[in-house]
Amino acid sequence: MNNSKVEKLKNIVSNDKLYIMPCCYDALSAKMIEQSGFELSFMSGFATSATRLGLPDTGLISYGEIIDQGRNICENVNIPIIGDGDTGYGNEINVRRTVKGFYNAGFSAIMIEDQESPKRCGHTRGKKVISREDAITRMKAAIDERDSGSNILIMARTDARFDLGINEAIDRMKIFRELGADILFVEGPQNREEMHKICKKLDGPKIINLVEGGDTPILSYKELEEMGFRIAAFPLTILSASMKATQEVLNNFKNKVRNEKNLMSFEEIQKIVGFKDYFSLEKKYVKSKDND
């Protein structure tokens, strides 16, 4: 199954069109993304840290926790899921283990970035990146693991724009692509000109990360596609909408206001979660037992 998902992702990034990618953080959000007709998703590290731990995306969530969450997601959907591998959770040997672990968990691609550890969300202040030389070594370790048998795509990310400027970010990406990175991700371009420059200067599939209220302008899908981006990621939109809805419901409780008008129907909840499929299987096996 995982190999077929990887092939799906390869086909997606080789197309000359833009794919919208709402990002998930648990199995339910991933199922809802798939059921809504989207062809891929990304397990957001920010959203996963927030929902699983109630903590910020500052390197606090562990490799084991991410793998566990990712396995639950990948097992429950048929669309390719890209995993957030952060800085690889240690030195180059750890990076190789991380890539292999993400492959075994069912991810179709893994993102590896060049931030210092502990890393932080790409649209917050205080980010630092490792040297270009160290970034190259880290990326080479990830690509070596892929080439040794872990059938997973490598998404190379740089956060160099924040401290070192857009030219350094693009230069790093050129090197990562030459090493063999499958998807390129320059985090945090701050205007149209920088976004155009990324697409003009870099060969290969490119992703743009769009955080509402973040550093990068959210342009129309048509403009992003014409620039040359292949994936538009929305890492926090679903989480933000869920948090806002939860806050509204809680305020209603406090003010003794009923919540029915804010809710999905119980029937729809059961449908999305999969009760119908479960009951079909239950009927099959209960019937089988009765005939024994």
N, C-alpha and C positions, 0 to 999 in steps of 0.2 A: 504493500500500500504506500509506504513512504517513497519508494522509487517513482511511483506514478505521480505522486504529488510534486516531487522534484521536477519531473518532466513538465508538469503543468506550469510550474513557476518559470522554467526555462522558456517555455512558449510565450508566457506573459511578457517577460522582459525583452524578448526578441521582437515583439510587435511594435509597429510604429504608431502606437496610440497610448493615451494616458489611462491608467487604471487608478480608480479611487480606492484607497485602502483605509477604511475605518479600523482602528486598532482595538484589540481585545485585551482582557486582563484575567479572564477565567473561562471555564468551559461554557457557561451560559451565554456570556457576551459573544463568544466565538460562534456558538450555534445560531444566535440571532443574526449575526453578520452573514453567515452562510445562508440562512433561510431567507434573508432579504435580497439574495441574489448576487452578493459580492464574490469575487473570484479569488481573493486572497486576503490575509490579514497578518498583522504583526502583533506579537505579544509585548505590549508596552511595559518597559521596566518601571517607569514612573507610576503607571496605573497599577501594576502588579504589586509594587512595594506599598502603595497607598491602601489597596484593598486587602492584601494578605496580612500586612504587618501594621497598617495604620501609621506608617513612617514615610519620611520624604525619600526621594530618589537621590541619595547621597552615598551609595555604596554599602548600605546597611543590610540589604537583602543578600542572602548567601547563594552560592552556586547550587547547593542541594535544594533549597526552597524554590529557586527558579526552575530547576529541572523537574521537580515534582509538579509544579503548577503547569509547566509546559506539556508534560506527558498527559495530564488530564485534558488539556485543550486539544492536543493533536489526536488523541484517541477518539474524540467525539465529533470531529468534522472531517469532511472529505476535501476541503480546500487547503492549499499550501499555507503554512504558518511560518513566518519569519521570527526567529528568536533573538532577544536582546542579550548578547554575550558580554556586554560592557567591555571591560579591559582584559577579559580572559581569566580573571580571578587569580592572577599571580604571574609568575615568570613564563617563559616560552614553553616550558614543559606543561605548566598548568593550562596555557592556551590550547595546546594540542589536546589535552584531556577534556577541556571544555567543548571544543569543536566535536570531538567524538561523542561526548555525553549528549549534546544537543541532537546529533544525528540519531543516536539510539533512542532518544525520547520522541522522535518523530518529526522534528522540525525539518523544513525544506531548505532553509537558509539560516545563517547565523550572522549577526552583526558584531564586528569587532572594531573597537574605536581606539584612538590614540591619546585619550586623556590620561593624566596621572591617576593613580589609585590612592584613596577612594575617589571615584568619579562622581559627577553630579549631573542633573538634568541639563541638557544642552541649551536651554533658554533661560538659565539662571546665571547669576553673576558668580565670579570667583573661580571659573574653570581654568585649569592649567593642562597643557599637553606635554607629553614626553618629547625628547629630542627626535629629530627626523630619523637619525640612525636607529634609535631604539624602536621607533614606530615601524620602521622597515623590518626589523628583526621579529617584532611581534606579529606583523602581518604575514611574514614568510612562514612562521610556525603554523599559523592557521591554515594557510594554503597547502603546506606540506602535509598536514593531517588530512585535508580533503583529498589530496592526490594519493594518499596511502590507502584509501579504501572507504573513507567516510563520505558517502554520496550525499553531499550537502553543498549548497552554494554559499560563497563567502561574500558578505556585504561589508565593504571597507568604509569606515566612517572616519572623518577627521573633524575635530573641533578647533583646528588651528586658526580659523577665521577670527575668533573672539580676541585672541591675544596677539597673533602674528600677522593677520591680514589675509585677504582673499587670495593673493598671489601664492603665499606659502601653502594655503589650503589646497589650491589647484595643483601646485607642484607635487605635494604629497600624494594626491589622488592619481596623478600621472604615473608615479612610481608604483603605487599599489596596483594599478591596472596592468602595468608591465609585468609585475610579479604574478598576476593571474587572478586578481579579484574579479568576481562576477558582476557585482552591482556596486555603484559608487554613490557615496552619501556625504556631501559637504554640508555640515550642520551650520545653521545660522546665517545664511546670506541676508544682508540687511536692506536690499533694494532690488528693483528690477534689473539694473545694470549688472549687479553681481550675479544674479540668477542667469541672465543672458550669457555672461562670461563663463560660468560653469559649463553650460551646455555647449558653447562654442569651442572651448579649449579642451574638453574631455571627451574621449571616445568611450563607447560602451553605455550600458543601461544606467540611468541616473534616477535617483529618488529625491524628492523634495519633502521636507518635514514641516508641517503647517500647524503651529500651535496658536490657537485664538488668543490674542493678547501678547504673543511672543515677538521675537526679533524679525521674523521673515514675513513680508507682506503676503496676504492671502489673495492671490489673483484668480481670475476666472479659469475654469478647467480648460477652455479653448486656448487661452494664452499660454498656460503651462505646457500644454501638448505641443503647441507651435514652437515653443522654446526648445523642446526636445526632452523634457522629463517623461519618464515612463511610469512612475508611481508617485502618487500624491498621498502621503501618509498623514492621517489625522490622529495623533497619539492620545489626545485627552478629551476629544469631543464627547464620546460616549460616557466616559467617567464623569465629566463635568455635568452633562445632562442628568445623569443618575443622581449625582450629589445634589443638584438643584431641586430635582423632584422630591428627593428624600427630605431635604430641608423644608420644603413647602408642606409636605405631609406632617412632619413633626410640629411645625408651627400651627397647623390646623388642630392637631391633638391638644397642644397647649391652650389654644383658644376655644376648645370644645366645639370645633367645626368638623362635621362629618367629611369623610374623604372619598366617598364613592365616585364622585365626578373626576377625581384625579387618577383613578385606578384602571388597569387592564382587567378585563373580565376574568373570572376564575376559569372559565372554559378556555380562553386564549392562553392563559398561563399553562394549563395542562397540555395544550397542544404543542406549545413551544418546547416545553421540558421533555415531552416524549411519552406521555402516559399511554397514548393510543398504541404505539409500537410495543410498549411493555405489556399491555393487556392482551395484545394479539399473541405474543410469545407465551404469556401465562396460560391463555386458553389452550394453546397447542399442547403444552406440557401437562397441564392438569387433565386434559382429555386423554392424553396418552397414558397417564397413570391410572385413570378410571378404567381403561380397557385392559389393564394388566390383570 
